[in-house]
Amino acid sequence: WQRGVLRRATSRAEDGGGYITMSRIDLHLHTTHSDGSFSTGEVMAFAKQAGLKALAITDHDIIDGIPEATAIGKELEIEVVPGVEISSRLGESELHILGYFLNWTDPLLAQRLSTLRDSRHLRNPKIVQRLNELGIPITYEEVRALAGTESVGRPHIARLLMEKKFVTSAKEAFDRYLANGRPAFVDRELPEPAEAVRWIREAGGVPVLAHPTWVRTSADGLRVLVRELKAAGLGGIEVHYSTHTPSQTTEYLDLAKQCDLLVTGGSDFHGVTKPDIEVGIGRGQLKVSEKLLDPLRKAATSS
């Protein structure tokens, strides 16, 4: 699979169709430090093959991949934006806030992210227990061994279910067992969205609403939410995203303009659990312009 990604990315870079000359960036990437299936070095190699000028490693509730990515980025001439994706609670569902250009060495941020990872460690064994009760004999020790990180989550459980042939894909694992409302789902303690926004601001970063299409509300409800979060310090919206339709992209562009928020974008690359999404291009049509980077950088500088 990895060779296939590199081969396809290389063919696009060499096809003369403007793949590299568009100066693409990708501000939403995951590594094995959270729930991605490729290491930081491998993700950086994909980015080089895809011709990216800049990227952000935005692992869930952890910033451990940033120093390695930054060092590799200097060698590959790719700018690495310090980033993170923080989980928060909105009603009965999760809402994710991306943070960019933050001070990733800030001790208070590290402490706050640690509490979120702890909440996963409290929840995950309960999920495993429910799966055991459903006749699926796995252990949390197996999940943690597979993850190889302190940011262990449901995607790692899904990967283990795939490896043990209980499901054929991560989507099936979530649809049958792990998603909200399914038999093995367990809730966890999370901050309110406005609190996650505040954490990022206090670490000197720019908070951005991730994949707004995931927010379970109407267009009017989303508009109200975005205005409330802007009052709390929200700085942008992830308009360009792998699974956004053209009409959704237009809708979120309009929303960003109405609320005077920055526009960002990224693939949300994970690897095996999202095999149809590639670094820099998502499902093939994602185009995140390098022009979006400077406004984001200036917003962090002035915050």
matplotlib code that plots the C-alpha trace (Angstrom):
import matplotlib.pyplot as plt

x = [0.0, 2.8, 4.6, 1.4, 0.9, 4.5, 4.2, 0.9, 2.2, 5.4, 3.5, 1.3, 4.4, 6.0, 2.9, 3.4, -0.1, 0.9, 0.8, 3.9, 3.7, 0.5, 2.5, 0.2, 0.2, -1.5, -2.4, -4.0, -1.8, -1.6, 1.4, 1.9, 2.3, -1.6, -3.8, -1.9, -0.4, 2.8, 5.8, 6.6, 9.5, 7.3, 4.6, 7.4, 8.6, 5.0, 4.9, 8.1, 6.9, 3.6, 5.6, 4.2, 5.7, 4.4, 2.5, 1.3, 1.5, -1.8, -1.8, -4.7, -4.0, -0.2, 2.7, 5.5, 6.0, 6.7, 10.5, 11.3, 9.1, 10.8, 14.2, 13.3, 11.5, 14.7, 16.4, 13.6, 12.9, 9.4, 8.0, 6.6, 3.9, 3.6, 0.1, -2.2, -5.8, -7.7, -10.8, -13.7, -17.3, -20.4, -23.6, -23.5, -20.6, -17.0, -15.9, -12.2, -10.2, -7.0, -4.2, -1.5, 1.8, 1.4, 4.3, 4.5, 7.0, 4.6, 4.4, 0.7, -0.3, 1.6, -0.2, -3.6, -3.0, -1.8, -5.1, -6.9, -4.6, -5.3, -9.1, -8.5, -6.6, -9.6, -12.0, -10.2, -10.2, -14.0, -14.4, -12.2, -14.4, -17.5, -16.0, -15.1, -18.7, -19.7, -17.5, -14.4, -11.3, -8.8, -6.9, -6.0, -2.3, -2.6, -4.1, -1.3, 1.4, -0.1, -0.4, 3.2, 2.2, 0.7, -2.2, -4.2, -7.7, -10.5, -8.7, -6.1, -8.8, -10.3, -6.9, -6.5, -10.0, -8.9, -5.6, -7.5, -10.0, -13.1, -13.8, -12.5, -12.0, -11.9, -15.2, -16.8, -15.3, -16.8, -20.1, -20.6, -18.9, -17.1, -19.1, -21.4, -24.6, -22.9, -22.6, -18.9, -19.0, -17.9, -17.9, -15.0, -14.3, -13.5, -13.3, -16.0, -15.1, -14.5, -12.1, -10.1, -10.0, -8.7, -6.0, -4.6, -4.8, -3.0, -0.2, 0.2, -1.6, -4.5, -7.5, -9.4, -12.6, -11.8, -13.9, -17.1, -19.1, -18.7, -20.6, -24.0, -26.3, -28.1, -26.4, -28.0, -26.8, -23.3, -23.4, -24.4, -21.7, -19.0, -20.0, -20.0, -16.5, -15.2, -16.2, -14.2, -11.1, -11.7, -9.4, -10.4, -12.4, -11.0, -12.8, -10.7, -11.0, -10.7, -14.4, -16.0, -18.1, -17.8, -21.0, -19.8, -16.5, -18.5, -20.7, -17.8, -15.9, -19.0, -19.2, -15.6, -16.2, -19.4, -17.6, -14.3, -12.3, -9.2, -9.5, -7.4, -7.4, -5.9, -6.2, -6.7, -4.3, -4.2, -3.0, -4.5, -7.7, -8.5, -6.9, -8.6, -6.9, -3.4, -1.0, -1.6, -4.4, -6.9, -9.1, -7.3, -9.0, -7.9, -6.1, -4.9, -3.0, 0.2, -1.4, -3.4, -0.3, 0.8, -2.5, -2.4, 1.2, 0.4, -2.6, -0.4, 2.2, -0.4, -2.3]
y = [0.0, 2.4, 1.8, 2.4, 5.8, 6.8, 5.5, 7.3, 10.5, 10.3, 9.8, 12.8, 14.9, 14.0, 14.1, 17.7, 18.5, 21.1, 18.9, 20.4, 23.8, 24.5, 24.9, 22.7, 22.4, 19.9, 21.1, 17.9, 14.9, 12.0, 9.8, 6.8, 9.2, 9.1, 7.0, 7.2, 4.0, 5.6, 7.1, 10.8, 10.0, 8.1, 10.8, 13.4, 11.2, 11.1, 14.9, 15.2, 12.9, 14.9, 18.1, 19.8, 23.2, 23.0, 20.8, 20.3, 17.2, 17.3, 14.2, 13.7, 15.3, 14.9, 16.9, 14.4, 14.1, 17.8, 17.9, 15.0, 16.4, 19.8, 18.3, 16.2, 19.2, 21.2, 18.5, 18.1, 21.9, 21.5, 24.0, 22.2, 24.1, 23.1, 21.6, 19.5, 18.2, 18.5, 16.5, 18.3, 17.4, 18.9, 17.4, 13.7, 13.8, 14.9, 18.1, 18.6, 21.8, 22.1, 24.3, 25.9, 27.7, 27.0, 26.8, 23.1, 23.2, 25.0, 23.0, 23.8, 22.6, 19.4, 18.9, 19.5, 17.1, 14.5, 14.6, 13.9, 10.9, 9.7, 9.8, 7.5, 5.0, 5.0, 4.4, 1.9, -1.1, -0.6, -0.8, -3.9, -5.4, -4.8, -6.4, -9.4, -9.6, -9.6, -12.7, -10.9, -12.1, -9.2, -7.5, -3.9, -5.0, -6.0, -2.7, -0.7, -2.9, -2.3, 1.5, 1.9, 5.4, 7.0, 8.4, 5.2, 5.5, 3.7, 3.6, 1.3, -1.0, -1.0, -1.9, -4.8, -6.0, -5.9, -7.7, -10.5, -10.7, -9.8, -7.0, -6.2, -2.4, 0.3, 1.6, -1.8, -1.8, 1.6, 0.8, -2.5, -1.8, 1.4, 4.4, 6.3, 4.2, 0.9, -1.9, -1.3, 2.5, 4.1, 7.9, 9.8, 13.0, 15.9, 19.7, 21.9, 23.3, 26.8, 25.4, 23.6, 26.9, 28.6, 26.0, 26.6, 30.4, 30.2, 28.2, 31.0, 29.1, 29.7, 27.5, 26.1, 24.2, 20.8, 19.1, 21.1, 18.6, 16.3, 18.7, 17.2, 20.2, 22.2, 24.9, 27.5, 25.5, 25.4, 29.2, 29.8, 27.4, 29.1, 32.5, 31.4, 29.8, 32.9, 34.9, 32.4, 32.8, 30.6, 31.8, 29.7, 26.9, 23.9, 24.6, 22.4, 18.7, 15.3, 14.4, 17.8, 18.1, 21.2, 22.6, 22.0, 23.7, 26.7, 26.7, 26.8, 29.4, 31.6, 30.9, 31.8, 35.1, 35.9, 35.3, 36.9, 33.7, 32.3, 29.4, 26.3, 22.8, 19.4, 15.8, 14.2, 11.5, 8.5, 5.6, 2.2, 3.3, 5.8, 4.0, 6.2, 9.4, 10.4, 13.0, 16.4, 15.3, 13.5, 11.4, 13.0, 16.4, 18.2, 21.5, 23.5, 26.6, 27.8, 31.2, 30.2, 29.9, 33.5, 34.7, 31.8, 32.6, 36.3, 35.5, 33.4, 36.2, 38.8, 36.6]
z = [0.0, 0.9, -2.3, -4.2, -2.6, -3.4, -7.0, -7.6, -6.1, -8.1, -11.3, -10.6, -9.9, -13.2, -15.4, -16.4, -15.2, -12.7, -9.7, -8.1, -9.6, -7.8, -4.5, -2.5, 1.3, 3.6, 7.1, 8.4, 8.7, 11.2, 12.1, 14.3, 17.3, 17.3, 15.1, 11.8, 10.4, 9.0, 10.9, 10.9, 8.5, 6.1, 6.1, 5.3, 2.4, 1.0, 1.3, -0.6, -3.4, -3.5, -4.0, -0.9, 0.1, 3.7, 6.0, 9.5, 11.6, 13.5, 15.7, 18.1, 21.5, 21.2, 19.7, 19.9, 16.1, 15.6, 16.4, 14.1, 11.3, 11.6, 11.4, 8.3, 6.8, 6.8, 4.9, 2.4, 2.1, 3.4, 6.0, 9.0, 10.8, 14.5, 14.9, 16.9, 16.7, 20.0, 20.8, 22.4, 23.3, 21.6, 22.9, 22.2, 19.6, 19.4, 17.7, 16.8, 16.9, 15.0, 16.3, 14.1, 14.8, 18.5, 21.0, 21.2, 24.0, 26.3, 29.5, 30.2, 26.8, 27.3, 30.6, 29.1, 26.2, 28.7, 30.4, 27.1, 26.5, 30.0, 29.2, 26.3, 28.5, 30.9, 28.1, 25.9, 28.3, 28.7, 24.9, 24.8, 27.6, 25.6, 22.5, 24.7, 25.8, 22.2, 21.6, 20.2, 22.2, 22.1, 24.9, 25.6, 25.8, 22.1, 21.2, 23.0, 21.4, 17.9, 18.6, 19.9, 21.2, 24.2, 22.1, 21.8, 20.4, 18.6, 15.3, 16.9, 18.1, 14.6, 13.2, 15.6, 14.6, 11.0, 11.7, 13.5, 10.6, 12.7, 10.2, 6.7, 7.1, 9.7, 8.5, 9.2, 12.7, 13.5, 11.8, 13.6, 17.0, 17.7, 16.5, 18.8, 19.4, 18.4, 21.0, 22.0, 22.1, 25.4, 26.0, 27.5, 29.3, 27.0, 27.2, 25.7, 22.2, 23.6, 26.1, 23.4, 21.5, 24.6, 25.1, 21.6, 22.1, 25.4, 23.6, 21.1, 18.2, 15.9, 16.6, 13.5, 13.3, 11.7, 9.0, 9.6, 7.7, 10.7, 12.9, 13.5, 13.1, 10.4, 8.4, 10.7, 13.7, 12.3, 11.7, 15.3, 16.6, 14.5, 15.7, 19.4, 18.9, 17.2, 20.3, 22.3, 20.0, 16.9, 14.1, 11.1, 9.4, 7.5, 4.3, 1.9, 3.0, 1.4, 1.7, 1.2, -1.9, -4.1, -2.7, 0.9, 0.1, -1.3, 1.8, 4.2, 2.2, 2.5, 6.2, 6.7, 4.9, 6.8, 10.2, 9.1, 9.7, 8.0, 5.5, 5.9, 4.4, 4.6, 3.7, 7.1, 6.0, 8.4, 6.1, 6.5, 8.3, 5.5, 2.5, -0.1, 1.2, 0.2, 1.5, -0.3, -2.6, -0.4, -2.8, -5.8, -6.1, -3.0, -3.7, -0.7, -1.9, -0.3, -0.3, 2.7, 4.9, 5.4, 6.8, 9.3, 10.2, 10.7, 12.9, 15.2, 15.3, 16.3, 18.8]

ax = plt.figure().add_subplot(projection="3d")
ax.plot(x, y, z, "-o")
ax.set_aspect("equal")
plt.show()
